[in-house]
Amino acid sequence: MNYAVIMAGGTGTRLWPMSRKSKPKQLHGLVSNKTLVQETLNRLKKTLPVENIMVSTNPDYLDELKRQLPEIPDENYIVEPAKRNTGPALLYIATMLFKRDKDAVIATIASDHVVQNTDIFANTVKAAFKAVGKYPDHLVAVGINPTKPDTGLGYIKMGDAKDDILGEKVFKVDSFVEKPDKKTAEKYLQGWQYLWNGAYYFFKASTMESWGKKYMASDLKNVQKAVEVILEGGNGKAQAEAKNYFGKASDIQFENAIIEKKDFNKILVIPAELGWSDIGNWGTLFDVLSESHGSSMISRGYHIDMNSEGCLVYGGDKMIATLGLKDIIVIDTPDVFFIASKSNAQDVKLLLDKLKNEGKHLYL
């Protein structure tokens, strides 16, 4: 059976100060009156029944996710015992779903992306599931056709054509490419072979286990022990024991742990025109909203302006007045007022590092 897993455990720090450790970006309504995770669920409902849609998260976000996603049954939440990177997280998801269904085919879908072409998204997801059914020893990725020379994203280089499924072209993967510099990204944009990697991965749960045995053997053992403890008993002692096992797993991304290994060549990719953005920083959000609204000034809340352009202003209860600004980000939250040039929006992590160094953890 096919299962989609909404990956909702990330922190989204580059959208600080709105996105915080206690309430990350997927739990905010940044582009509509629905939150990003609610929009993700709505897209997936075009491809699968709700009972086949899972949510992977950590205990900190569980209550808020249940409030925002009342359609998801309680048993469809996969709660990681401790915060770890995507390598152990995908092993945990695969192990959990294998216990439920030994024939499970899994899609991992980010909870914090914007996808405008929802019909294309639905057909691509269906094609990717069929591709795994046809090539069960492969991982199938969905790659996004790039629209600009983005230096903040990883890329997938396509190889030879492999198949055509539901009208979607399926290619072998030549390689995964790390975030490039500006010149390299411009070169990628000019060629047809390079796609943005949105980390949409499709695979059989049993096949993921075999990859784990080969590339993450120690981590897999700890993950399996954590799953066994959780399934055998849900009391506080079991939770602490599972946290201990899972906490021993490596803090490593799935890409680094498995799919970028030189001898791992069982990868296919489906390119898609999704109208996609990962909303990686405030500048990216401005680009998405200014294009959809056809405006060079984007604002929310009480805002009045004279002679400004290229600005994003997100306000709260008090009036924000701007005059003669250009390419500026203004974000007002109850405890932080943030102002930045749009060109430096992706460097917000430097501010967060400074807050940590100065012990101002309440603002993180």
Buried (B, 14 or more C-beta within 10 A) or exposed (E): EBBBBBBBBBBBBBBBBBBBEEBBBBBBBBBEEBBBBBBBBEBBBEBBEEEBBBBBBBBBBBEBBBEBBEEBEEEBBBBBBBBBBBBBBBBBBBBBBBBBBEEBBBBBBBBBBBBBBBEBBBBBBBBBBBBBBBBBEBBBBBBBBBBEBBBBBBBBBBBEEBBEBBEBBBBBBBEBBEEBEEEBBEEBBEEEBBBBBBBBBBBBBBBBBEBBEEBBEEBBBBBBBBBBBBBEEEEEEBBEBBBBBBBBBBEBBBBBBBBBEEEBEBBBBBBBEBBBBBBBBBBBBBBBBBEBEEEEBBBBEBBEBEEBEBBBBBBBEEEBEBEEBEBBBBBBBEEEEBEBEBEBBBEBEEBBEEBEEEEEEEBB
